[in-house]
Amino acid sequence: MKTRITELLRIQYPILCGGMMWLGNPELCAAVSNAGGMGNLVAAIYDSGEALRQAIRRTRELTDRPFGVNLTLLP
């Protein structure tokens, strides 16, 4: 399926995984990306910047496709 969003994000289907607190881990993120959508890693579930960096590395190990990182702007 080809749409503006699929072309912009370089994904197969116009499916974007939402930022689901406690569920947006590397495994779910990579699974959605591997299935052709846009996976989403939730930064707020990690206690430190290093833990988030490890989660991003893990996601990159699980997929070579695009994924996003949800950064919460709330205090």
C-alpha positions as CSV (number, residue, x, y, z in Angstrom):
1,M,0.0,0.0,0.0
2,K,1.4,3.4,-1.0
3,T,0.4,6.6,0.7
4,R,2.2,9.9,1.6
5,I,2.9,8.6,5.1
6,T,4.3,5.3,3.9
7,E,6.6,7.1,1.5
8,L,7.6,9.7,4.1
9,L,8.4,7.1,6.8
10,R,9.6,4.4,4.4
11,I,7.1,1.8,5.8
12,Q,5.0,-0.7,4.0
13,Y,1.6,0.0,5.6
14,P,0.1,3.2,7.1
15,I,0.0,1.7,10.6
16,L,1.6,3.7,13.4
17,C,2.0,2.0,16.8
18,G,0.8,4.4,19.6
19,G,2.9,5.3,22.6
20,M,1.5,2.7,25.0
21,M,3.0,3.1,28.5
22,W,4.6,-0.1,29.8
23,L,3.9,-1.9,26.5
24,G,6.1,0.1,24.1
25,N,9.2,-2.0,24.7
26,P,11.8,-3.1,22.1
27,E,10.0,-6.4,21.3
28,L,6.7,-4.8,20.5
29,C,8.3,-1.9,18.6
30,A,10.4,-4.3,16.5
31,A,7.4,-6.6,15.9
32,V,5.3,-3.7,14.5
33,S,8.2,-2.5,12.4
34,N,9.0,-5.9,11.0
35,A,5.4,-6.4,10.1
36,G,5.6,-3.3,7.9
37,G,4.2,-0.6,10.2
38,M,6.0,2.1,12.3
39,G,7.0,0.7,15.7
40,N,7.2,3.0,18.7
41,L,9.5,2.7,21.7
42,V,8.2,4.5,24.8
43,A,11.0,6.5,26.5
44,A,9.1,7.2,29.7
45,I,9.3,3.5,30.9
46,Y,13.0,3.7,31.3
47,D,14.6,5.1,34.5
48,S,17.7,6.6,32.9
49,G,19.1,7.8,29.6
50,E,21.4,4.7,29.6
51,A,18.5,2.4,30.0
52,L,16.8,4.1,27.1
53,R,20.0,3.8,25.0
54,Q,20.1,0.1,25.7
55,A,16.4,-0.3,24.7
56,I,17.2,1.6,21.4
57,R,20.2,-0.7,20.8
58,R,18.0,-3.8,21.5
59,T,15.3,-2.5,19.1
60,R,18.0,-2.0,16.4
61,E,19.2,-5.6,17.0
62,L,15.6,-6.9,16.5
63,T,14.8,-4.9,13.3
64,D,16.5,-3.1,10.5
65,R,13.3,-1.2,9.7
66,P,12.3,2.4,10.8
67,F,10.9,2.9,14.3
68,G,10.1,5.9,16.5
69,V,10.9,6.8,20.1
70,N,8.1,8.4,22.0
71,L,9.4,11.3,24.2
72,T,6.9,12.5,26.7
73,L,6.9,16.3,27.1
74,L,4.9,16.3,30.4
75,P,6.7,17.3,33.6
